[in-house]
């Protein structure tokens, strides 16, 4: 299966968000490290940079936006789940050009690839609830 340039952008942005959460290194340093250690030819670079920089810049706002839909405290989240939720919440609030179903599906795929065994179900549940508020206009 051919992986889209945006999916690759999300995968690498997720790695960057995770790295930032764990190290708190400057986002520019993380971005450079990722760009030099990955084959970026099949990556939507503009999308990747927008996701990584946007999530890091707005982390607190994103956490507050998703918190009501978690059923647990954000501090209790697995770091990879937190990174996926931050990424998806950023897309839901900032990327109105991307349908919410695509964002949720991509987040589930990231959770299946990088998260714990059942984490995709948790991610799906939280985002499904969040989208009712965050994308109210799109759901009709």
C-alpha positions as a printed Julia matrix, in Angstrom:
140×3 Matrix{Float64}:
   0.0    0.0    0.0
   1.28   3.44  -0.94
   1.37   5.73   2.07
   0.28   9.31   1.42
   2.62  12.25   1.93
   0.3   13.6    4.63
   0.24  10.31   6.51
   4.04  10.29   6.51
   3.96  13.92   7.69
   1.69  12.89  10.59
   3.88   9.91  11.5
   7.04  11.98  11.65
   5.29  14.91  13.37
   4.04  12.42  15.99
   7.63  11.28  16.61
   8.63  14.92  17.0
   5.78  15.71  19.41
   6.65  12.64  21.47
  10.32  13.64  21.5
   9.44  17.19  22.54
   7.16  15.95  25.35
   9.94  13.74  26.72
  12.95  16.05  26.23
  11.48  19.58  26.08
  14.2   20.33  23.53
  13.58  23.28  21.19
  11.17  22.34  18.39
  13.64  23.56  15.74
  16.25  21.11  17.04
  13.76  18.22  17.0
  12.58  19.16  13.51
  16.14  19.22  12.18
  16.92  15.89  13.81
  13.82  14.27  12.28
  14.49  15.77   8.86
  18.04  14.42   8.8
  17.21  10.96  10.19
  14.2   10.21   7.93
  13.69   9.99   4.2
  11.64  13.15   3.77
  11.13  12.78   0.01
   7.67  11.26   0.41
   6.64  13.64   3.21
   4.42  16.72   2.87
   7.04  18.98   4.51
   4.78  22.02   4.88
   2.15  19.88   6.61
   4.77  18.19   8.82
   6.23  21.51   9.96
   2.79  23.0   10.54
   1.73  20.07  12.71
   4.91  19.84  14.76
   5.31  23.57  15.37
   1.58  24.12  15.9
   1.2   21.35  18.47
   4.27  22.42  20.43
   3.15  26.07  20.41
  -0.44  25.28  21.45
   0.07  22.22  23.68
  -1.67  23.71  26.72
  -4.66  24.93  24.7
  -4.93  21.55  22.95
  -4.81  19.72  26.29
  -7.61  21.93  27.63
  -9.69  21.31  24.48
  -9.47  17.5   24.68
  -9.54  17.13  28.49
 -13.37  16.97  28.88
 -13.51  13.94  26.56
 -10.8   11.77  28.1
 -12.5   10.2   31.1
  -9.15  10.52  32.91
  -6.62  13.21  33.68
  -4.26  14.24  30.88
  -1.35  13.48  33.24
  -2.48   9.84  33.33
  -2.2    9.43  29.57
   0.48   7.32  27.99
   2.94   9.76  26.32
   2.23   8.38  22.84
  -1.55   8.63  23.39
  -1.09  12.21  24.58
   0.98  13.02  21.47
  -1.64  11.47  19.16
  -4.48  13.33  20.88
  -2.59  16.62  20.72
  -1.91  16.08  17.02
  -5.52  15.16  16.22
  -6.93  17.98  18.35
  -4.66  20.44  16.55
  -5.94  19.2   13.2
  -9.57  19.33  14.39
  -9.23  22.92  15.57
  -6.78  24.36  13.03
  -7.16  22.38   9.79
 -10.73  22.95   8.7
  -9.7   21.85   5.19
  -9.29  18.27   6.48
 -12.57  16.39   7.17
 -12.92  15.28  10.78
 -13.44  11.65   9.7
 -10.02  11.69   8.04
  -8.4   13.16  11.16
  -9.97  10.56  13.45
  -9.08   7.73  11.09
  -5.47   8.93  10.84
  -5.25   9.19  14.65
  -6.57   5.62  14.99
  -3.97   4.41  12.46
  -1.2    6.2   14.39
  -2.41   4.57  17.6
  -2.42   1.14  15.95
   1.12   1.7   14.65
   2.72   3.37  17.66
   0.41   3.0   20.66
  -0.37   0.27  23.16
  -2.58  -2.62  22.05
  -5.97  -1.1   22.89
  -5.05   2.58  22.66
  -6.73   3.05  19.28
 -10.11   2.38  20.94
  -9.44   5.03  23.6
  -8.25   7.53  20.96
 -11.33   6.84  18.82
 -13.69   7.28  21.77
 -12.15  10.53  22.96
 -11.99  12.1   19.49
 -15.5   10.91  18.63
 -16.81  12.82  21.66
 -14.57  15.85  21.05
 -15.64  16.25  17.44
 -19.23  16.93  18.54
 -17.98  20.22  19.99
 -14.83  20.96  17.99
 -16.44  20.31  14.6
 -20.08  20.91  15.43
 -20.61  22.79  12.13
 -19.31  19.86  10.08
 -21.46  17.21  11.74
 -24.61  19.17  10.87
